[in-house]
Amino acid sequence: MMKKYLNFFLLSLLLFFASLSYGQTYTVTMSNVYVNNQWVNQGSAISFGANDIITVKLSVDVYSSTGNSGTLNVYYQRGSSYEPIVPSGGYGGTITGSGSRNFTIELNGAQFDASGGFIFAQFAVSGHNGAVPRSSNWPVIKPGAPPISNNSIVGTQTKFYGLSATITGTTPSGGNGSYFYQWQKNTTGSWSNIVGAHEQNYITELLTQTTQFRRIVMSNGTSDHTSGAVVVTIVNSLPITNNSISGNQTINEGNTASFITGTSPSGGSGPESYRYVWQKKSGNSTWTIIPNASSQNYSPGTPFVTTHYRRIVKSGNAVDITSNEVTITVIPAPPIQNNTIVLNNGTINGSQPTGGIGVYNYSWILWGGEEPYTFPNTEQNLVITADIYNYLTAYPNLFIVRTVTSGSQISGSNSIVILPLPAIQNNVISLNGSLVTGSQPTGGNGDYKYTWNLVGGEEPYVFPETSQNLVLSASVFQYLEMYPNLFISRTVNSGNKISYSNNVTLVALPQIQNNTISANGLQIIGSQPTGGDNTYQYSWFISSPEDPIFFPDTTRDLDLNPYSNAIRILQTYPTAVLYRLVKSANRSSYSNSLSFYSGRQRQKEMSFAQGNENFDSEPKVYPNPTTKRVNFETGLAKTTTVEITATNELGINIVIFKGDVNLGQVIEWNIPSNYPKGLYFYKILSGKEEIKTGKILYQ
């Protein structure tokens, strides 16, 4: 007793000082320890209690007589044979000379042995012969959990053969508060675990013999606890009775039969144990089980022949009982008529059958080859593919038959003999402007598929168009400017035959000529253009100091009478003019301009000039819209420094001109070809004064 007391006294004394000195130079001491905000007396161990994770707050003081710096950390160690580890929050940084640090660390019970471990603080001195003074160890303990109690189960009972039983268990107490369950059973005198049975309560499997059950409760930190046993006694099932069905009926083939209903049986192992098996037979056949028919009643669907039905009831270990028979009498559908097929341009067209139940299923069969072949196609008609014609080379006596099924009726059509196809002829193409005209081929199976190819560019190109003729877009002629040796050919497929046309070399289209307009009152007459690909698209617009006006008219001539606002602008502004734009493939042309400015409006122009002595005339920007370039006239009366800028919504911001402009000088902006089409906003500036702003449509 005295020895035990002395050992405890020495441990307490060590913890009280919790320090270790190295040559009277360094001292490291831990104090002010709190566990989950609860004070821990000096000399008492840190305890996890019932917790898996705890938060420890503590202070560490370092005394150094040398003034050297070092790194201060707190460590935990699960036992003397393990390496120390810095826990979360255990890094204290650098201390120079003497100092202190407050730590908040987190400890996990899984990081310690069952007997616990300890923590300590260590000061690693920099450049002082590797000195690592440390504090005394502060013990950490893991108290054991209390024993498990209140583990009892209820469920002793008697059950019919083949039924399950429910066993309920109390909620345990003790342990660490978290429980794992394992149920066991015994039928032979020895206990075995039930796979997957880990709940507080247990519903047994279907039982066929008397069985004992018990529950084992497990909880970390304490011993397992086993409940008492309950017994489920199994007795034989009673005889099954009251198994009869009804539903005799007569239907036309193709109609849906009504339900066959069955009574609720009695006996056996009780209502929850009944299992139903439905069987059927037709004619002199034997009874067969109907798949997935396991309900008390049965829906026979659409039987195509007279059929008999019966029900078998099973329960526990009672003898199965078979019901009476029910008959569904089916009146046959009329025979299938009008099943004929004909071959037309590579497609076998089948007639619309009659008779049967009015709903028809088609199957197509190829005969005369290595073995009969059923096509995957189940449509009324059949397209003969190239591989069938190729098959003729090995088997020259092929023929095809269509089989039609409707209810219980079946019909085979006449046969179609498959003959080799003649070669494709008359595959010639010619170019006229942007239209490539292809001849009507002959040969093959009479059904033709066209592919158009462009060769001579960066790589061969297949057009998406599949028509007999091809219209070339403007982009093709633009491509021709990069690759001047382009040519086009047409490929024709028909059955297993293929034909390649002549090549047509593309030539650049001539520029559009003869694009002039004249006015007869408000009727604008446009000439008939020439050049391009001889097909023309017309658009009309007004360029003015206001936003450009685009007319909806796309005709060669224009009637201005419906457009009062356009007339106003043309008569108000001396720079407002009317244009016609003609496009043909990749060619475009602007006509001459028409001005409708009257003498009355000249007074306004003069007043503009008289109102500002710096201007000789009104500023002008033209043509607008434009496809290549824009001219700027400032209208300034003397040499002036100006700046002209343009921006668009995509972020382009360019200074078109910056410098001196003389009287009457025109500034020309050639729009870079890589600039996107669309609206551009321009400004003409003289110093900070805006001479003119507006929009340019680049198209």
Buried (B, 14 or more C-beta within 10 A) or exposed (E): EEEEEEEEEEBEEBBEBBBBEBEEBBBBBBBEBBBEEEEBEBBBBBBBEEBEEBBBBBBBBBBBEEEBBBBBBBBBBBEEEEEBEBBEBBBBEEBEEBBBBEBEBEBBBEBBEEEBBBBBBBBBBEEBEEBBBBBBBBBBBBEEBBEBEEBEBBBBEEBBBBBBBEBEBBEBBBBBEEBEBBBBBBEEEEBEEBEEBEEBBBEBEEBEEBBBBBBBBBBBBBEEBBBEBBEBEBEEBBEBEEBEBEBEBEBEBBBEBEEBEBBEBBBBBBEEBBEBBBBBBBEEEEBEEBEEBEEBBBEBEEBBEBBBBBBBBBBBBBEEBEBEBBEBEBEBBEEBBEBEBEBEBBBBEBBEBBBBBEEBEBBBBBBBBEEEBEBEEEEBBBBBBBEBBEBBEEEEEBBBBBBBBBBBBBBEBEBBEBEEBEEBBEBBBEBEBBBBEBBEBBBBBBBBEBBBBBBBBEEEBEBEBEEBBBBBBBEBBEBBEEEEEBBBBBBBBBBBBBBEBEEBEBEEBBEBBEBEBEBEEBEBEBBEBBBBBBEBEBBBBBBBBBEBBBBEBEEBBBEBEEBEEBBEBBBBBBBBBBBBBBBBBBBBBBBEBBBBBEEEBEEEBEEBBEEEEBBBBBBBBBBBBBBEEBBBBBBBBEEBEBBBBBBBEEEEEBEBBEEEBEEEEEBEBEBEEEBEEEBBBBBBBBEEEEBBEBBBBBB
